Amino acid sequence: MSDEIAPESPAAEAADSSPDNAERYLRILEALLFASAEPLGKSDLAPHIGEGADLVGLLKLLQERYAGRGVNLVQRGDKWAFRTAEDLNFLLLREQTDNKPLSRAALETLAIIAYHQPATRAEVEEVRGVATGKGTLDLLMEAGWIRMRGRRRTPGRPVTYGTTEAFLDHFGLESLADLPGLEELKGAGLLSNRLPANMQVPLPFDGPLREDEDPLDPDDIDGQDDEQ
C-alpha cells in the first residue's frame, strides 16, 4: 500500500504543483492580503509568487484554511480580501461617523443602477418615476460605489453607469449574481412603494462595453461629466 497522501481538495492539489514552495507562497499571499485595506487582484498578487505558480489554486487553498475562522478569505468580483466571518459581524459594529447618510433617492438610484447596469440617468429616472439630480450620481461616485462605464450610442450619447468592486465589497457580494431579490430590497428600504408594481429585476451586466456603448470621452475620464 502506498504511503502517499492524496491532496485534501482540488485547491490543495493545484497548490501542490510546487510542494516545496506552496507553503511559502501561501504565507506571502496571506501577508499581502492581511496588510491591504482593499481587495487585491491577480495583478497585485502574481508578482510576489513564483512564475507559473497556480495563483487561483493557492487562493482557493488559503480560502479553505480560513473557512471556519473568525476571519474569512472572500472573493469580491475578480479580487480577494480578508473579511470578518458573517456570523461575527455583530461584534465589529462601528459607530456611524458619516454625517451625510445616503438619502432615499441615492439608495434607490444605487439599487436601480446595480440591477439595470449599464444604465443612463434617464433610464434610472424612468424606473423611479421622478427626476434624478446629477448631485445624487456624484455622491454615489464619491462613495466609490458607481462609476461611469461609457456613453450610450443614442442621440446625446448619455453616460452609462455601473457598480464597482468597492460596491461588492461594501455589501458583501462576491459578484452581481449574489444581489438580493426585489422583495428583499423593498424590505431593506432600498426601494420604495413608489416604484411600479410590475417592475422586473433584469440581469445586470458588469462586463466590458456592450455593442450599444462607446468608450468614455477624454473629459469624462478626467472626471468632467458633461451629461445634460
SULHU-V224762 format. One line per field, one symbol per residue. phi: phi as a letter, one per 20 degrees, with the letter a starting at -180 (. if undefined). A space follows every 10 residues. Layout:
phi=???
//
This chain:
phi=.fefefgfbg fffffffcgf dgfffffffg fffffefdgd dgfeegfecf fnfeffffff fffffegdef cdecdcmecc becgggfdgf fdfdffdfec ffffffffff fffgedgfce ffffffffnb fdffffffff fffnecbeea cfecgnlffd dbedfffgff emdfbffegf fffffffene cefffgfefd eeefccefge fecdfffgff fendedfe
//
